[in-house]
Amino acid sequence: MDIAATFLELGAVLFTLGLLGHCATIVGISPIPFYLLGGLAFGHGGLFPLGASEEFIEVGAEIGVVLLLLTLGLEYTAQELIDGLRRQAPTGALDLTLNALPGVAAAFLLGWGPLAAVVLGGVTAISSSGIIAKVLTDLGRVGNRETPVVLSVLVLEDLAMAVYLPILTALLAHQTLAQGSVTLLVALAALVCVLVLALRYGRQVSRLVHNPNADPNSEILLLRLMGLALLVAGAAQQVRVSAAVGAFLVGIAVSGPVAEGAREVLTPLRDLFAAVFFVFFGLQTEPSEIPPVFLPALLLALAGVATKVFTGWWAARKAGIGTMGRYRAGAALVARGEFSIVIAGLAVVADVEPKLGAFAACYVLIMAIVGPLAARVVEPIVRKITRRSRRKTVTSLSA
């Protein structure tokens, strides 16, 4: 490993990200689309392909997802999670069904067969927890009334992955029914253990992470919480449960003053590794593969925007959120990202369909760019439509 070359590449990437983030601030939008396009420029077939630092960036990207979900979990308690899951269970079922159907239909229309349909249904069904967590933070909406609804839907999606991924892996490996059942049972057992840890032993976890009386130094809090989050995320990943779910549950298990201190010390680290995550996401897509699949991916993306906006709107309406909050919830759920790429990657390795990898990457890239933009512009668009509607009503009453 060439250390000098790695440092040079990492320095160039991070400095470029700083410039792109500054451009995003000037324009007044989230920097996520800029980071993704930067990843395209640094990827294979891009303008400045990386070599020495790609392995480090891949690890950094995984840490970025863990930190994003960990800090998001710190905003809520275990009881809030239970209440949200109970209220939003029907919404989760609607969300997964409604958003998987366009992917399944697209696979059959393209002539790819049932296994590709199972894969593409998963790609289109799952929103990006990483991107949405970053968007909610950037736009200052973490404390909004509709945000717990969005988080409940995301957690239900992530928990559904604990069932979906073992089934998909078994199908791709052509396992027997008995082998696939064992894989699924192991994943579910691990998920229950993580939930019990988060929901029943939150106070003990907080004390394990940090005792302000004994350890006043914030450095100790940072090391312990990061270590615990990575341990749980790694254990979850080992049994094919999402590392993001594990990190999120660690976050909700930590409460009170410890959670407040944790948010403060984790924020700079989260922002750094989150930027690396979005760059790595762009690195996975070769620019030359995009044009042939762009049009069908765009049509599927339009369908995905409509189904996610409706899901969020309906979930927020059930929770008694106002009109603007309903549309903010819908727009927040639009982005697809890390889970979709993981699912497509499994299919590419199994050689399910030659064009599936490029198609899924193009679809996710579109949605990863459209998602943050939709969350940003939904308020002015809804206000404009509402004003027009009111003017028409007044005019018709006057006539």
DRENDO-1510 file (C-alpha; in Angstrom, 1 decimal, always signed):
<recs>
REC; n; res; u; v; w
REC; 1; MET; +0.0; +0.0; +0.0 .
REC; 2; ASP; +1.5; +3.4; -1.1 .
REC; 3; ILE; +0.9; +5.6; +1.9 .
REC; 4; ALA; +2.0; +8.8; +0.1 .
REC; 5; ALA; -0.4; +8.1; -2.8 .
REC; 6; THR; -3.3; +7.4; -0.4 .
REC; 7; PHE; -2.7; +10.6; +1.5 .
REC; 8; LEU; -2.6; +12.6; -1.7 .
REC; 9; GLU; -5.8; +11.1; -3.0 .
REC; 10; LEU; -7.6; +11.4; +0.3 .
REC; 11; GLY; -6.5; +15.0; +0.6 .
REC; 12; ALA; -7.7; +15.8; -2.9 .
REC; 13; VAL; -11.0; +14.1; -2.3 .
REC; 14; LEU; -11.7; +15.8; +1.1 .
REC; 15; PHE; -10.6; +19.3; -0.2 .
REC; 16; THR; -12.8; +18.9; -3.2 .
REC; 17; LEU; -15.7; +17.9; -1.0 .
REC; 18; GLY; -15.2; +21.1; +1.0 .
REC; 19; LEU; -15.4; +23.1; -2.2 .
REC; 20; LEU; -18.5; +21.3; -3.3 .
REC; 21; GLY; -20.1; +21.8; +0.1 .
REC; 22; HIS; -19.4; +25.5; -0.1 .
REC; 23; CYS; -21.1; +25.6; -3.6 .
REC; 24; ALA; -24.1; +23.8; -2.1 .
REC; 25; THR; -24.3; +26.4; +0.7 .
REC; 26; ILE; -24.2; +29.2; -1.9 .
REC; 27; VAL; -26.9; +27.6; -4.0 .
REC; 28; GLY; -28.9; +26.9; -0.8 .
REC; 29; ILE; -29.4; +23.1; -1.1 .
REC; 30; SER; -28.1; +20.0; +0.6 .
REC; 31; PRO; -24.6; +19.0; -0.4 .
REC; 32; ILE; -25.5; +15.4; -1.0 .
REC; 33; PRO; -26.1; +15.6; -4.8 .
REC; 34; PHE; -22.8; +17.4; -5.1 .
REC; 35; TYR; -21.0; +14.7; -3.1 .
REC; 36; LEU; -22.6; +12.0; -5.3 .
REC; 37; LEU; -21.5; +13.7; -8.5 .
REC; 38; GLY; -18.0; +14.1; -7.0 .
REC; 39; GLY; -18.0; +10.4; -6.5 .
REC; 40; LEU; -18.8; +9.9; -10.2 .
REC; 41; ALA; -15.8; +12.1; -11.1 .
REC; 42; PHE; -13.5; +10.1; -8.9 .
REC; 43; GLY; -14.8; +6.6; -9.8 .
REC; 44; HIS; -13.7; +4.2; -12.5 .
REC; 45; GLY; -14.3; +5.7; -15.9 .
REC; 46; GLY; -14.6; +9.2; -14.3 .
REC; 47; LEU; -12.4; +12.2; -14.8 .
REC; 48; PHE; -10.0; +11.5; -11.9 .
REC; 49; PRO; -10.2; +7.8; -11.0 .
REC; 50; LEU; -8.9; +6.8; -7.6 .
REC; 51; GLY; -6.6; +3.9; -7.0 .
REC; 52; ALA; -4.7; +3.9; -3.7 .
REC; 53; SER; -7.4; +5.3; -1.4 .
REC; 54; GLU; -10.5; +3.4; -2.6 .
REC; 55; GLU; -10.3; +0.7; +0.0 .
REC; 56; PHE; -10.0; +3.3; +2.8 .
REC; 57; ILE; -12.9; +5.2; +1.4 .
REC; 58; GLU; -15.1; +2.1; +1.3 .
REC; 59; VAL; -14.5; +1.4; +5.0 .
REC; 60; GLY; -15.0; +5.1; +5.8 .
REC; 61; ALA; -18.3; +5.0; +3.9 .
REC; 62; GLU; -19.6; +2.1; +6.1 .
REC; 63; ILE; -18.6; +4.1; +9.2 .
REC; 64; GLY; -20.5; +7.0; +7.8 .
REC; 65; VAL; -23.7; +5.1; +7.6 .
REC; 66; VAL; -23.2; +3.8; +11.2 .
REC; 67; LEU; -22.6; +7.3; +12.5 .
REC; 68; LEU; -25.6; +8.8; +10.6 .
REC; 69; LEU; -28.0; +6.3; +12.1 .
REC; 70; LEU; -26.4; +6.3; +15.5 .
REC; 71; THR; -26.8; +10.1; +15.9 .
REC; 72; LEU; -30.4; +9.9; +14.5 .
REC; 73; GLY; -31.2; +7.2; +17.1 .
REC; 74; LEU; -29.9; +9.5; +19.9 .
REC; 75; GLU; -32.7; +11.9; +19.2 .
REC; 76; TYR; -35.4; +9.4; +20.3 .
REC; 77; THR; -36.1; +7.1; +23.3 .
REC; 78; ALA; -37.0; +3.4; +23.1 .
REC; 79; GLN; -40.6; +4.1; +24.2 .
REC; 80; GLU; -41.0; +6.5; +21.3 .
REC; 81; LEU; -39.8; +3.8; +19.0 .
REC; 82; ILE; -42.3; +1.3; +20.3 .
REC; 83; ASP; -45.2; +3.7; +20.1 .
REC; 84; GLY; -44.2; +4.7; +16.6 .
REC; 85; LEU; -43.9; +1.1; +15.4 .
REC; 86; ARG; -47.3; +0.2; +16.8 .
REC; 87; ARG; -49.0; +3.1; +15.1 .
REC; 88; GLN; -47.2; +2.8; +11.8 .
REC; 89; ALA; -47.2; -1.0; +11.2 .
REC; 90; PRO; -50.0; -0.8; +8.6 .
REC; 91; THR; -48.1; +2.1; +7.0 .
REC; 92; GLY; -45.0; +0.0; +6.8 .
REC; 93; ALA; -46.9; -2.8; +5.0 .
REC; 94; LEU; -48.4; -0.3; +2.6 .
REC; 95; ASP; -45.0; +1.3; +2.0 .
REC; 96; LEU; -43.2; -1.9; +1.2 .
REC; 97; THR; -46.0; -3.3; -1.1 .
REC; 98; LEU; -46.6; +0.0; -2.9 .
REC; 99; ASN; -42.9; +0.7; -3.5 .
REC; 100; ALA; -41.9; -2.8; -4.5 .
REC; 101; LEU; -44.5; -3.2; -7.2 .
REC; 102; PRO; -42.9; -0.7; -9.7 .
REC; 103; GLY; -39.6; -2.6; -9.5 .
REC; 104; VAL; -41.2; -6.0; -9.9 .
REC; 105; ALA; -43.3; -4.7; -12.9 .
REC; 106; ALA; -40.2; -3.1; -14.5 .
REC; 107; ALA; -38.2; -6.4; -14.2 .
REC; 108; PHE; -40.9; -8.3; -16.0 .
REC; 109; LEU; -41.4; -5.6; -18.6 .
REC; 110; LEU; -37.7; -5.7; -19.4 .
REC; 111; GLY; -37.9; -9.5; -19.7 .
REC; 112; TRP; -35.6; -10.3; -16.8 .
REC; 113; GLY; -37.6; -13.0; -15.0 .
REC; 114; PRO; -38.9; -13.6; -11.5 .
REC; 115; LEU; -35.5; -13.6; -9.6 .
REC; 116; ALA; -34.5; -10.3; -11.1 .
REC; 117; ALA; -38.1; -9.1; -10.1 .
REC; 118; VAL; -37.4; -10.0; -6.5 .
REC; 119; VAL; -34.2; -8.1; -6.6 .
REC; 120; LEU; -35.5; -5.0; -8.3 .
REC; 121; GLY; -38.6; -4.9; -6.0 .
REC; 122; GLY; -36.2; -4.7; -3.1 .
REC; 123; VAL; -34.2; -1.9; -4.8 .
REC; 124; THR; -37.2; +0.3; -5.3 .
REC; 125; ALA; -39.0; -0.5; -1.9 .
REC; 126; ILE; -36.3; +0.7; +0.5 .
REC; 127; SER; -35.5; +4.3; +1.2 .
REC; 128; SER; -32.0; +5.4; +2.1 .
REC; 129; SER; -31.7; +5.8; +5.8 .
REC; 130; GLY; -28.3; +7.4; +5.4 .
REC; 131; ILE; -29.4; +10.1; +2.9 .
REC; 132; ILE; -32.6; +10.8; +4.7 .
REC; 133; ALA; -30.8; +11.2; +8.1 .
REC; 134; LYS; -28.4; +13.7; +6.5 .
REC; 135; VAL; -31.3; +15.6; +4.8 .
REC; 136; LEU; -33.3; +15.9; +8.0 .
REC; 137; THR; -30.3; +17.2; +9.8 .
REC; 138; ASP; -29.3; +19.6; +7.1 .
REC; 139; LEU; -32.8; +21.1; +6.8 .
REC; 140; GLY; -33.2; +21.3; +10.6 .
REC; 141; ARG; -36.2; +19.0; +10.6 .
REC; 142; VAL; -35.1; +16.5; +13.2 .
REC; 143; GLY; -37.5; +18.0; +15.8 .
REC; 144; ASN; -40.4; +18.4; +13.4 .
REC; 145; ARG; -43.7; +16.7; +14.2 .
REC; 146; GLU; -43.6; +14.5; +11.1 .
REC; 147; THR; -40.0; +13.3; +11.7 .
REC; 148; PRO; -41.0; +10.4; +14.1 .
REC; 149; VAL; -43.4; +9.2; +11.4 .
REC; 150; VAL; -40.6; +9.2; +8.8 .
REC; 151; LEU; -38.3; +7.4; +11.2 .
REC; 152; SER; -40.9; +4.8; +12.0 .
REC; 153; VAL; -41.3; +4.0; +8.3 .
REC; 154; LEU; -37.5; +3.8; +7.9 .
REC; 155; VAL; -37.1; +1.5; +10.9 .
REC; 156; LEU; -39.9; -0.8; +9.6 .
REC; 157; GLU; -38.2; -0.9; +6.2 .
REC; 158; ASP; -34.8; -1.7; +7.9 .
REC; 159; LEU; -36.4; -4.4; +10.1 .
REC; 160; ALA; -38.1; -5.9; +7.0 .
REC; 161; MET; -34.6; -6.2; +5.5 .
REC; 162; ALA; -33.7; -8.6; +8.3 .
REC; 163; VAL; -36.3; -10.9; +6.7 .
REC; 164; TYR; -35.8; -10.0; +3.0 .
REC; 165; LEU; -32.0; -10.3; +2.8 .
REC; 166; PRO; -31.7; -13.9; +4.1 .
REC; 167; ILE; -34.5; -14.9; +1.7 .
REC; 168; LEU; -32.8; -13.1; -1.2 .
REC; 169; THR; -29.4; -14.6; -0.4 .
REC; 170; ALA; -30.9; -18.1; -0.3 .
REC; 171; LEU; -32.6; -17.6; -3.6 .
REC; 172; LEU; -29.4; -16.2; -5.3 .
REC; 173; ALA; -27.4; -19.1; -3.9 .
REC; 174; HIS; -30.1; -21.6; -4.9 .
REC; 175; GLN; -30.3; -22.9; -1.4 .
REC; 176; THR; -32.7; -25.6; -0.3 .
REC; 177; LEU; -35.8; -24.6; +1.8 .
REC; 178; ALA; -34.1; -26.0; +5.0 .
REC; 179; GLN; -30.9; -24.0; +4.4 .
REC; 180; GLY; -32.8; -20.8; +3.7 .
REC; 181; SER; -35.0; -21.3; +6.8 .
REC; 182; VAL; -31.9; -21.6; +9.1 .
REC; 183; THR; -30.4; -18.4; +7.7 .
REC; 184; LEU; -33.7; -16.6; +8.3 .
REC; 185; LEU; -34.1; -17.9; +11.8 .
REC; 186; VAL; -30.6; -16.8; +12.8 .
REC; 187; ALA; -31.2; -13.3; +11.4 .
REC; 188; LEU; -34.5; -13.0; +13.3 .
REC; 189; ALA; -33.0; -14.2; +16.6 .
REC; 190; ALA; -30.2; -11.7; +16.3 .
REC; 191; LEU; -32.7; -8.9; +15.6 .
REC; 192; VAL; -34.7; -9.8; +18.8 .
REC; 193; CYS; -31.6; -9.8; +20.9 .
REC; 194; VAL; -30.7; -6.3; +19.6 .
REC; 195; LEU; -34.2; -5.0; +20.3 .
REC; 196; VAL; -34.2; -6.5; +23.8 .
REC; 197; LEU; -30.9; -4.8; +24.5 .
REC; 198; ALA; -32.2; -1.4; +23.2 .
REC; 199; LEU; -35.7; -1.5; +24.8 .
REC; 200; ARG; -35.1; -3.2; +28.2 .
REC; 201; TYR; -31.6; -2.3; +29.2 .
REC; 202; GLY; -31.3; +1.3; +28.0 .
REC; 203; ARG; -30.2; +2.7; +31.4 .
REC; 204; GLN; -27.5; +0.1; +31.8 .
REC; 205; VAL; -26.2; +0.8; +28.2 .
REC; 206; SER; -26.1; +4.6; +29.0 .
REC; 207; ARG; -24.1; +3.9; +32.2 .
REC; 208; LEU; -21.8; +1.5; +30.2 .
REC; 209; VAL; -21.2; +4.2; +27.6 .
REC; 210; HIS; -20.5; +7.1; +30.0 .
REC; 211; ASN; -20.7; +8.0; +33.6 .
REC; 212; PRO; -20.4; +11.8; +33.9 .
REC; 213; ASN; -19.4; +11.6; +37.6 .
REC; 214; ALA; -16.6; +9.1; +37.0 .
REC; 215; ASP; -15.5; +10.1; +33.5 .
REC; 216; PRO; -16.0; +13.9; +32.9 .
REC; 217; ASN; -13.8; +13.7; +29.7 .
REC; 218; SER; -15.8; +13.7; +26.5 .
REC; 219; GLU; -13.0; +11.8; +24.8 .
REC; 220; ILE; -14.0; +8.7; +26.8 .
REC; 221; LEU; -17.6; +9.1; +25.8 .
REC; 222; LEU; -16.7; +9.3; +22.2 .
REC; 223; LEU; -14.5; +6.2; +22.3 .
REC; 224; ARG; -17.0; +4.1; +24.2 .
REC; 225; LEU; -20.0; +5.0; +22.2 .
REC; 226; MET; -18.2; +4.6; +18.8 .
REC; 227; GLY; -16.8; +1.3; +20.0 .
REC; 228; LEU; -20.2; +0.0; +21.1 .
REC; 229; ALA; -22.0; +1.2; +17.9 .
REC; 230; LEU; -19.4; -0.5; +15.7 .
REC; 231; LEU; -19.5; -3.7; +17.7 .
REC; 232; VAL; -23.3; -3.9; +17.5 .
REC; 233; ALA; -23.3; -2.9; +13.8 .
REC; 234; GLY; -20.7; -5.5; +13.0 .
REC; 235; ALA; -22.5; -8.3; +14.9 .
REC; 236; ALA; -25.7; -7.4; +13.1 .
REC; 237; GLN; -24.0; -7.4; +9.7 .
REC; 238; GLN; -22.5; -10.8; +10.5 .
REC; 239; VAL; -25.9; -12.4; +10.7 .
REC; 240; ARG; -27.3; -10.4; +7.7 .
REC; 241; VAL; -29.2; -7.9; +9.8 .
REC; 242; SER; -28.6; -4.3; +8.8 .
REC; 243; ALA; -25.6; -2.6; +10.4 .
REC; 244; ALA; -27.7; +0.6; +10.2 .
REC; 245; VAL; -30.5; -1.0; +12.3 .
REC; 246; GLY; -27.9; -2.0; +15.0 .
REC; 247; ALA; -26.4; +1.5; +15.1 .
REC; 248; PHE; -29.9; +3.1; +15.3 .
REC; 249; LEU; -30.9; +0.9; +18.2 .
REC; 250; VAL; -27.7; +1.7; +20.1 .
REC; 251; GLY; -28.6; +5.3; +19.6 .
REC; 252; ILE; -32.1; +4.9; +21.1 .
REC; 253; ALA; -30.7; +2.8; +24.0 .
REC; 254; VAL; -28.6; +5.8; +25.1 .
REC; 255; SER; -30.7; +8.4; +26.8 .
REC; 256; GLY; -30.7; +11.5; +29.1 .
REC; 257; PRO; -27.6; +13.6; +29.6 .
REC; 258; VAL; -25.4; +11.0; +28.0 .
REC; 259; ALA; -27.4; +11.3; +24.7 .
REC; 260; GLU; -27.0; +15.0; +24.7 .
REC; 261; GLY; -23.3; +14.9; +25.3 .
REC; 262; ALA; -22.9; +12.2; +22.6 .
REC; 263; ARG; -24.7; +14.3; +20.0 .
REC; 264; GLU; -22.2; +17.1; +20.6 .
REC; 265; VAL; -19.0; +15.0; +20.3 .
REC; 266; LEU; -20.2; +12.9; +17.4 .
REC; 267; THR; -21.5; +15.7; +15.1 .
REC; 268; PRO; -18.1; +16.7; +13.5 .
REC; 269; LEU; -17.1; +13.0; +13.0 .
REC; 270; ARG; -20.5; +12.1; +11.6 .
REC; 271; ASP; -20.3; +15.0; +9.0 .
REC; 272; LEU; -16.9; +13.9; +7.8 .
REC; 273; PHE; -17.7; +10.2; +7.3 .
REC; 274; ALA; -21.1; +10.9; +5.9 .
REC; 275; ALA; -19.5; +12.9; +3.1 .
REC; 276; VAL; -17.2; +9.9; +2.5 .
REC; 277; PHE; -20.2; +7.6; +2.3 .
REC; 278; PHE; -21.9; +9.7; -0.4 .
REC; 279; VAL; -18.6; +9.9; -2.4 .
REC; 280; PHE; -18.2; +6.1; -2.2 .
REC; 281; PHE; -21.8; +5.7; -3.4 .
REC; 282; GLY; -20.9; +7.7; -6.5 .
REC; 283; LEU; -17.7; +5.7; -7.0 .
REC; 284; GLN; -19.7; +2.5; -7.6 .
REC; 285; THR; -21.2; +3.8; -10.8 .
REC; 286; GLU; -19.2; +3.9; -14.1 .
REC; 287; PRO; -20.4; +7.0; -16.1 .
REC; 288; SER; -20.3; +5.1; -19.4 .
REC; 289; GLU; -22.9; +2.6; -18.2 .
REC; 290; ILE; -25.5; +5.3; -17.5 .
REC; 291; PRO; -26.8; +6.5; -20.9 .
REC; 292; PRO; -28.2; +3.1; -22.2 .
REC; 293; VAL; -30.3; +2.6; -19.1 .
REC; 294; PHE; -31.1; +6.2; -18.2 .
REC; 295; LEU; -34.6; +6.4; -19.8 .
REC; 296; PRO; -36.1; +3.3; -18.2 .
REC; 297; ALA; -34.5; +4.1; -14.9 .
REC; 298; LEU; -35.9; +7.7; -15.1 .
REC; 299; LEU; -39.4; +6.3; -15.7 .
REC; 300; LEU; -39.1; +3.9; -12.7 .
REC; 301; ALA; -37.7; +6.8; -10.6 .
REC; 302; LEU; -40.8; +8.9; -11.4 .
REC; 303; ALA; -43.0; +6.1; -10.3 .
REC; 304; GLY; -40.9; +5.7; -7.1 .
REC; 305; VAL; -41.2; +9.4; -6.3 .
REC; 306; ALA; -45.0; +9.2; -6.6 .
REC; 307; THR; -45.3; +6.0; -4.4 .
REC; 308; LYS; -43.0; +7.3; -1.7 .
REC; 309; VAL; -44.7; +10.7; -1.5 .
REC; 310; PHE; -48.0; +9.0; -1.1 .
REC; 311; THR; -46.7; +6.7; +1.5 .
REC; 312; GLY; -45.3; +9.5; +3.6 .
REC; 313; TRP; -48.4; +11.7; +3.1 .
REC; 314; TRP; -50.7; +8.8; +4.2 .
REC; 315; ALA; -48.6; +7.9; +7.2 .
REC; 316; ALA; -48.4; +11.5; +8.4 .
REC; 317; ARG; -52.1; +12.0; +7.9 .
REC; 318; LYS; -52.8; +8.9; +10.1 .
REC; 319; ALA; -50.6; +10.5; +12.8 .
REC; 320; GLY; -52.7; +13.7; +12.7 .
REC; 321; ILE; -50.0; +15.8; +11.1 .
REC; 322; GLY; -51.0; +19.0; +9.1 .
REC; 323; THR; -51.0; +19.4; +5.4 .
REC; 324; MET; -47.4; +20.8; +5.0 .
REC; 325; GLY; -46.0; +18.1; +7.4 .
REC; 326; ARG; -47.7; +15.4; +5.3 .
REC; 327; TYR; -45.9; +16.5; +2.1 .
REC; 328; ARG; -42.6; +17.0; +4.0 .
REC; 329; ALA; -42.9; +13.4; +5.2 .
REC; 330; GLY; -43.6; +12.1; +1.7 .
REC; 331; ALA; -40.7; +14.1; +0.1 .
REC; 332; ALA; -38.3; +13.0; +2.9 .
REC; 333; LEU; -38.8; +9.3; +2.0 .
REC; 334; VAL; -38.0; +9.7; -1.7 .
REC; 335; ALA; -34.3; +9.0; -1.6 .
REC; 336; ARG; -32.9; +5.5; -2.3 .
REC; 337; GLY; -29.3; +4.6; -1.4 .
REC; 338; GLU; -27.2; +2.2; +0.6 .
REC; 339; PHE; -29.7; -0.7; +0.9 .
REC; 340; SER; -30.6; -0.5; -2.8 .
REC; 341; ILE; -27.0; -0.7; -3.8 .
REC; 342; VAL; -26.4; -3.7; -1.4 .
REC; 343; ILE; -29.3; -5.6; -2.9 .
REC; 344; ALA; -28.2; -4.9; -6.5 .
REC; 345; GLY; -24.7; -5.8; -5.6 .
REC; 346; LEU; -25.8; -9.3; -4.4 .
REC; 347; ALA; -27.6; -9.8; -7.7 .
REC; 348; VAL; -24.5; -8.6; -9.7 .
REC; 349; VAL; -22.2; -11.1; -7.9 .
REC; 350; ALA; -24.8; -13.9; -8.6 .
REC; 351; ASP; -24.9; -12.8; -12.3 .
REC; 352; VAL; -28.7; -12.6; -12.3 .
REC; 353; GLU; -28.9; -10.2; -15.3 .
REC; 354; PRO; -26.1; -8.4; -17.1 .
REC; 355; LYS; -27.8; -5.0; -17.2 .
REC; 356; LEU; -29.3; -5.1; -13.7 .
REC; 357; GLY; -26.3; -3.6; -12.0 .
REC; 358; ALA; -26.1; -0.5; -14.2 .
REC; 359; PHE; -29.9; -0.1; -14.2 .
REC; 360; ALA; -30.1; -0.2; -10.4 .
REC; 361; ALA; -27.1; +2.1; -10.0 .
REC; 362; CYS; -28.6; +4.7; -12.4 .
REC; 363; TYR; -32.0; +4.5; -10.7 .
REC; 364; VAL; -30.5; +4.9; -7.2 .
REC; 365; LEU; -28.3; +7.8; -8.4 .
REC; 366; ILE; -31.3; +9.6; -9.8 .
REC; 367; MET; -33.3; +9.0; -6.6 .
REC; 368; ALA; -30.3; +10.0; -4.4 .
REC; 369; ILE; -30.2; +13.3; -6.2 .
REC; 370; VAL; -33.9; +13.9; -6.5 .
REC; 371; GLY; -34.6; +12.9; -2.9 .
REC; 372; PRO; -32.7; +15.8; -1.2 .
REC; 373; LEU; -33.9; +18.2; -3.8 .
REC; 374; ALA; -37.5; +17.1; -3.3 .
REC; 375; ALA; -37.2; +17.5; +0.5 .
REC; 376; ARG; -35.9; +21.0; -0.1 .
REC; 377; VAL; -38.5; +22.3; -2.6 .
REC; 378; VAL; -41.6; +20.6; -1.3 .
REC; 379; GLU; -42.6; +23.5; +1.0 .
REC; 380; PRO; -42.5; +26.3; -1.5 .
REC; 381; ILE; -44.3; +24.1; -4.1 .
REC; 382; VAL; -47.1; +23.2; -1.7 .
REC; 383; ARG; -47.4; +26.8; -0.6 .
REC; 384; LYS; -47.7; +28.0; -4.2 .
REC; 385; ILE; -50.3; +25.4; -5.1 .
REC; 386; THR; -52.3; +26.2; -1.9 .
REC; 387; ARG; -52.3; +30.0; -2.7 .
REC; 388; ARG; -53.5; +29.3; -6.2 .
REC; 389; SER; -56.2; +27.1; -4.9 .
REC; 390; ARG; -57.4; +29.7; -2.4 .
REC; 391; ARG; -57.4; +32.5; -5.1 .
REC; 392; LYS; -59.5; +30.3; -7.4 .
REC; 393; THR; -61.9; +29.6; -4.5 .
REC; 394; VAL; -62.2; +33.3; -3.7 .
REC; 395; THR; -62.7; +34.2; -7.3 .
REC; 396; SER; -65.5; +31.6; -7.8 .
REC; 397; LEU; -67.2; +32.8; -4.6 .
REC; 398; SER; -67.1; +36.4; -5.8 .
REC; 399; ALA; -68.6; +35.5; -9.1 .
</recs>
